[in-house]
Amino acid sequence: MKKQLLPVSIENYIKENGISLNELARVITVHKERYIIQGGTSVFKAEITGNIRFAAQSGADFPTVGDWVRFTPMDDENAIILEIFPRFSKLERQAVGKHGDIQLIAANVDVAFIVQAVGHDYNPNRLERYLAVCYAGNIQPVLVLSKTDLIEESECKELLDDVKKRIKNIKTIALSNETKQGFDLLKKELEAFKTYCFLGSSGVGKSTIINHLLDKEVLETRSISESTSKGRHTTSHRELFVLENDSIVIDTPGMRELGVTDSSDALEMTFDAISELTSECKFSDCNHSNKTGCAVLAAIESGELSEEVYQNYMKLKREQEYFSSTVYEKRQRDKEFGKMIKLVLSEKKRSKPR
């Protein structure tokens, strides 16, 4: 990173709390629980304090790429992260294999480029899932259709029309890493001092796009497997780069699993057509599974609403509700465990000989 790039919210926070610029750094690389941070022109390998570790209630309480932090250097190469500053946006998903927990992917991101490769990877259901995750984290989504050199121009236009029909309010860029067609439109989206991340499955061209933007081969790249039509993992960690125009880009690992968390507002923004129809339902608590007075099911019957869109909405809604109930159960268990510990300590204290 070439220099400190301070969003207004971070600048206000450090002023209000009397934090020196010498204590300020940004997390630029995360690999498991190893962090690389940059403060000014210095780069450090960093660890977190015991207080941060023991106070963490979920994966979202640990540093991630894009976080602004307060730190203290231990020597010329190593540092300790003392505090994570409040995030103005966050990109998170359900932690894989950990019910009720969250994995934070990136923080303080302005725009997420959702990359899907035409042909092999394009999947509108998955796209809606990515949109829900972006809206939940207060991040503006932009769809990037990559590898357009693999299809005819007429096919590409047809695909763009299909996207517009299904998802009304999303900016879409079609580009080719081979011919560079479309890169001028992508570069116009990149503003100085703003942070962008690239999301998508493995093999869709995220790392290649970033290499082109950096104008050098920084990230390893691999293509989609011809035999399985699936991407092969290349990026295994998250990393932040600054481009020549001072815009910032974050590369993320390919994610085959992207579980939504507990933001119902995000689903309403993603499925705005369903949200509009909901206001016409006869009952205010309509769950859109009973035909009696349901405007959503009536719209499906009339052909106004796609059955596929409805099914994907219901799937994500069930997933979001299950996650919320799991989080509640986990908090209740933690509360009961805390009470038990207090009781045991109290009993020990009373049983000590005076």
C-alpha positions in Angstrom: 0.0 0.0 0.0 1.5 3.3 -1.0 -0.1 5.6 1.6 -2.8 5.9 4.2 -6.2 6.4 2.7 -8.7 7.5 5.3 -12.4 7.3 4.9 -14.3 10.1 6.7 -15.7 7.7 9.3 -12.2 6.5 10.2 -10.8 10.0 10.2 -13.5 11.1 12.6 -13.0 8.1 14.9 -9.3 8.7 15.4 -9.9 12.4 16.1 -12.7 11.7 18.6 -10.5 9.2 20.4 -7.2 11.1 20.3 -5.5 8.4 18.3 -2.2 9.3 16.6 -1.6 8.7 12.9 1.5 6.8 14.0 -0.7 4.2 15.7 -2.9 3.8 12.6 -2.6 0.8 10.2 -4.7 -1.1 7.7 -4.8 -4.9 7.5 -3.6 -5.8 4.0 -3.3 -9.6 4.2 -4.9 -12.3 6.2 -3.9 -16.0 6.2 -5.7 -17.9 8.9 -4.7 -15.9 12.0 -1.6 -14.3 10.6 -1.9 -10.7 9.6 0.1 -8.3 7.6 -0.6 -4.6 8.4 0.7 -1.4 6.9 1.1 1.8 8.9 2.5 4.7 6.9 5.2 3.3 4.7 6.1 0.4 7.1 4.8 -3.1 6.8 4.6 -5.5 9.8 3.7 -9.0 10.6 1.1 -8.7 13.3 -0.6 -10.6 16.1 -3.7 -9.6 18.1 -3.8 -9.0 21.8 -5.1 -11.6 24.3 -7.9 -9.2 25.1 -9.2 -9.2 21.5 -8.9 -13.0 21.3 -10.8 -13.6 24.6 -13.4 -11.0 24.0 -14.3 -12.3 20.6 -17.8 -13.9 20.5 -17.6 -14.9 16.8 -15.3 -14.9 13.8 -16.5 -11.4 13.0 -14.6 -10.0 16.0 -11.2 -10.8 14.6 -9.3 -8.6 12.1 -9.9 -9.0 8.4 -8.6 -7.5 5.2 -9.6 -3.9 4.9 -9.8 -3.3 8.7 -8.3 -0.1 10.1 -6.6 -0.9 13.4 -4.5 0.7 16.2 -1.2 -1.0 16.6 2.1 -0.8 18.4 5.4 -2.0 16.8 7.5 -4.6 18.7 10.5 -4.2 16.4 11.1 -3.3 12.7 9.2 -6.4 11.5 6.6 -7.3 14.1 3.7 -5.5 15.7 0.7 -6.1 18.0 -2.9 -5.1 16.9 -4.4 -3.3 19.9 -7.8 -2.3 18.6 -10.1 -2.8 15.5 -11.8 0.4 14.5 -15.6 0.4 13.8 -16.4 -0.8 10.3 -18.6 1.2 7.9 -19.3 -2.0 5.8 -18.5 -5.7 6.0 -18.6 -8.7 3.8 -19.5 -11.8 5.8 -21.0 -15.3 5.4 -22.0 -18.1 7.6 -18.8 -19.9 8.8 -18.5 -23.2 7.0 -19.1 -26.1 9.4 -19.8 -23.8 12.4 -23.5 -23.3 13.1 -24.4 -19.8 14.2 -20.9 -18.4 13.6 -19.8 -15.8 11.1 -16.8 -15.6 8.8 -15.7 -12.1 7.9 -14.3 -11.9 4.4 -13.4 -8.2 4.1 -14.3 -4.9 5.8 -14.6 -1.2 4.9 -15.5 -2.1 1.3 -17.3 0.4 -0.9 -18.1 -1.7 -3.9 -18.1 -5.5 -4.6 -17.5 -6.8 -8.1 -19.4 -10.1 -8.3 -17.6 -12.0 -11.0 -19.3 -14.8 -13.0 -17.8 -16.4 -16.0 -20.2 -16.8 -19.0 -21.1 -20.3 -19.9 -19.6 -22.5 -17.1 -20.2 -20.4 -14.1 -23.1 -18.0 -14.7 -25.9 -18.8 -12.2 -28.6 -16.3 -11.4 -29.5 -18.1 -8.1 -25.9 -17.8 -6.9 -25.9 -14.2 -8.1 -28.9 -13.4 -5.9 -27.1 -15.0 -3.0 -24.1 -12.7 -3.5 -26.3 -9.7 -3.8 -28.0 -10.5 -0.5 -24.6 -10.8 1.2 -23.5 -7.4 -0.3 -26.7 -5.6 0.7 -26.5 -7.1 4.3 -23.0 -5.6 4.6 -23.9 -2.1 3.2 -21.8 -2.7 0.1 -22.8 -1.7 -3.4 -22.7 -4.7 -5.8 -21.6 -4.6 -9.5 -21.9 -7.7 -11.7 -18.9 -8.6 -13.9 -19.5 -11.2 -16.6 -16.1 -12.5 -17.5 -14.6 -14.6 -20.3 -16.9 -13.1 -22.9 -14.4 -14.1 -25.6 -15.8 -17.7 -25.2 -19.2 -16.9 -26.6 -20.6 -15.0 -29.6 -21.5 -11.3 -29.2 -25.2 -12.2 -29.8 -25.0 -14.7 -26.9 -23.4 -12.1 -24.7 -26.2 -9.6 -25.5 -28.9 -12.2 -24.8 -27.2 -13.0 -21.4 -27.1 -9.3 -20.5 -30.8 -9.0 -21.4 -31.6 -12.0 -19.1 -29.8 -10.4 -16.2 -31.8 -7.1 -16.6 -35.0 -9.0 -16.7 -34.3 -10.9 -13.5 -32.3 -8.4 -11.5 -33.5 -4.8 -12.2 -31.1 -2.5 -10.4 -27.6 -3.8 -10.8 -24.9 -2.3 -12.9 -23.3 -5.0 -15.2 -20.0 -5.0 -17.0 -19.0 -7.7 -19.6 -15.3 -8.2 -20.2 -12.7 -10.5 -21.5 -9.3 -11.1 -19.9 -8.0 -12.3 -23.3 -9.0 -9.4 -25.6 -9.3 -6.8 -22.7 -12.6 -5.7 -24.1 -14.7 -4.2 -21.3 -11.7 -3.2 -19.1 -12.2 0.5 -20.0 -15.7 0.3 -18.4 -14.3 -1.5 -15.3 -11.5 1.1 -14.8 -14.1 3.9 -15.0 -15.8 2.4 -11.9 -12.6 2.6 -9.9 -12.4 5.9 -7.9 -9.3 7.0 -5.9 -9.4 6.3 -2.1 -12.3 3.9 -2.5 -12.1 0.1 -1.7 -13.3 -2.6 -4.1 -13.3 -6.3 -3.7 -13.8 -9.1 -6.2 -16.1 -12.0 -5.3 -16.9 -15.2 -7.2 -16.2 -18.9 -7.6 -12.7 -20.3 -8.2 -11.6 -20.0 -11.8 -13.9 -17.2 -13.0 -11.0 -14.8 -13.6 -10.9 -12.6 -10.4 -7.1 -12.8 -10.0 -6.4 -12.3 -13.7 -8.6 -9.2 -13.6 -6.6 -7.8 -10.7 -3.3 -8.6 -12.4 -4.5 -6.7 -15.5 -5.5 -3.7 -13.3 -2.1 -3.8 -11.5 -0.4 -4.3 -14.9 1.8 -7.1 -13.5 1.5 -10.7 -12.6 1.1 -10.5 -8.8 -1.6 -13.2 -8.3 -1.4 -16.8 -9.4 -4.2 -17.7 -11.8 -5.9 -20.9 -13.0 -8.8 -21.6 -15.3 -12.0 -23.5 -14.9 -11.5 -27.3 -15.3 -12.9 -28.5 -18.6 -13.8 -31.9 -17.2 -15.7 -30.8 -14.1 -16.8 -27.2 -15.1 -15.6 -26.1 -11.7 -12.9 -23.6 -10.7 -9.7 -24.8 -9.1 -8.7 -22.9 -6.0 -5.8 -20.4 -6.5 -6.2 -17.6 -4.0 -6.1 -19.2 -0.5 -6.1 -16.0 1.5 -7.3 -12.4 1.2 -5.0 -9.6 0.1 -5.3 -5.8 -0.5 -3.6 -3.9 -3.3 -3.5 -0.2 -4.3 -3.7 0.7 -8.0 -1.9 3.6 -9.7 -5.0 5.8 -9.4 -5.0 5.2 -5.6 -8.1 3.0 -5.7 -7.8 -0.1 -3.6 -8.7 -3.7 -4.6 -9.1 -6.8 -2.5 -8.8 -10.3 -3.9 -10.8 -13.1 -2.1 -10.7 -16.9 -2.2 -13.2 -18.6 -4.5 -16.2 -19.5 -2.4 -18.5 -22.4 -3.3 -20.4 -22.0 -0.1 -21.9 -18.6 0.7 -24.4 -18.9 3.5 -26.4 -15.7 4.2 -26.6 -14.4 7.7 -29.4 -12.7 9.6 -30.3 -9.6 7.6 -33.9 -9.7 6.4 -33.5 -6.2 4.9 -30.9 -7.6 2.5 -33.4 -10.1 1.1 -35.9 -7.4 0.6 -33.4 -5.3 -1.4 -32.3 -8.4 -3.4 -35.8 -9.5 -4.2 -37.4 -6.1 -4.6 -40.1 -7.4 -6.9 -41.3 -9.8 -4.1 -41.0 -7.0 -1.5 -43.3 -4.8 -3.5 -45.8 -7.6 -3.9 -45.7 -8.4 -0.2 -47.5 -5.0 0.6 -50.5 -6.3 -1.5 -50.8 -9.6 0.5 -54.1 -9.9 2.5 -52.3 -10.7 5.7 -49.4 -8.7 7.1 -47.7 -11.8 8.4 -48.0 -13.7 5.1 -45.3 -16.3 4.6 -46.0 -16.6 0.9 -46.6 -20.4 1.1 -50.4 -20.3 1.4 -52.4 -19.2 -1.6 -55.1 -17.5 0.5 -54.7 -13.8 -0.1 -51.0 -14.0 -1.1 -50.1 -11.5 -3.8 -46.7 -13.2 -4.4 -48.3 -16.6 -5.3 -50.9 -14.9 -7.4 -48.1 -13.1 -9.4 -46.5 -16.5 -10.1 -49.8 -17.9 -11.4 -50.2 -14.9 -13.7 -46.7 -15.1 -15.0 -45.7 -11.7 -13.4 -43.2 -13.4 -11.1 -40.8 -16.2 -12.0 -41.2 -19.5 -10.2 -37.4 -19.8 -10.1 -36.9 -16.4 -8.4 -39.6 -17.3 -5.9 -38.0 -20.6 -5.0 -34.6 -19.0 -4.6 -36.1 -16.3 -2.3 -37.8 -18.9 -0.1 -34.6 -20.9 0.1 -32.5 -17.9 1.2 -35.3 -16.8 3.6 -35.4 -20.3 5.3 -31.6 -20.2 5.5 -31.6 -16.7 7.1 -34.3 -17.6 9.6 -32.4 -20.8 10.6 -29.2 -18.9 11.0 -31.0 -16.3 13.3 -32.5 -19.1 15.4 -29.1 -20.8 15.7 -27.4 -17.5 16.8 -30.2 -17.1 19.4 -29.7 -20.6 20.8 -25.9 -20.1 20.9 -26.3 -16.9 22.9 -28.7 -18.6 25.3 -26.2 -21.5 25.8 -23.4 -19.0 26.4 -25.6 -17.1 28.9 -26.4 -20.3 30.8 -22.7 -21.3 30.8 -21.8 -17.9 32.2 -24.3 -18.3 35.0 -23.0 -21.7 35.8 -19.4 -20.4 36.1 -20.5 -17.6 38.4 -22.4 -20.1 40.6 -19.3 -22.4 40.8 -17.0 -19.5 41.7 -19.5 -18.3 44.3 -19.7 -21.8 45.9 -15.9 -22.1 46.0 -15.7 -18.7 47.7 -18.3 -19.7 50.4 -16.6 -23.0 51.0 -13.1 -21.5 51.7 -12.2 -21.8 55.4 -12.2 -18.4 57.1 
